[in-house]
Every structure is written in structure tokens, then in C-alpha cells.
Amino acid sequence: MVGPGGAPVDLRNADVTSKTMDNGDRIDEYRVAGQVRMVKITPVRGATYYLYDRDGDGHMDNDKDGVSPVYWKLYSW
């Protein structure tokens, strides 16, 4: 199931926690049943990007070599 905004995880009934870092970047954590499923990072400079836990194991997804994929929203209408 695809979540709101095209997220590859189901974020229905997610609790959102927001915090602003010392450098001004904003971090939004989306938790479902107490587990982080998506993190949205809005830097002061640059485009917003997302990290996902698609399989629900409690860790952000890794591709080969342990590198976490980063997702950007390119278009919206």
C-alpha cells in the first residue's frame, strides 16, 4: 500500500514528531505503532528528502553496501 503523498509505506494513523536542528534543518519522524517508518528532512538549503523503512524492521532501508537510499520528490501537482 502506498501512503499519502506517494510514500512507499503505509502512514495512516502515523504520529508525527518534528524537531529543528541547531543548523535550522527540520526533521519530521512518522511513527506507526511506535516504530519510525519514514523520516522527512527539510534542510535550510536544498531540497527536502525522505528516508523509509519499507519492511518494518525498525531500520531505514539499505541498498547494497549498506548505503541508505535517499528519495526526493521531483514533481507534485
C-alpha positions, -999 to +999 in steps of 0.1 A: +000+000+000+013+034-008+010+061+018-001+097+015+019+118-010+032+087-028+052+073+001+062+037-004+050+028+032+015+030+048+015+061+070-022+060+080-026+069+117+010+079+119+022+101+148+044+129+136+072+143+157+091+174+145+123+189+156+146+216+144+183+210+145+208+237+156+217+244+119+180+251+111+172+218+094+138+203+102+133+166+109+099+150+108+096+114+121+065+094+111+058+066+136+033+038+132+026+017+163+056+033+180+081+024+152+097+050+128+085+043+093+096+075+075+118+104+081+114+137+062+144+160+062+139+196+052+173+213+051+176+251+053+194+249+019+185+223-006+156+201-014+135+181+011+144+144+011+130+112+027+142+080+043+119+050+046+116+017+065+096-002+039+099-037+055+090-025+091+122-040+107+129-008+126+159+003+104+159+027+075+162+008+042+197+000+029+207-010-006+238-029-013+270-019+005+249-006+035+242+028+018+208+042+027+188+053-004+176+089-003+143+099-020+134+133-034+100+144-046+106+157-081+071+168-092+039+175-074+005+187-087 
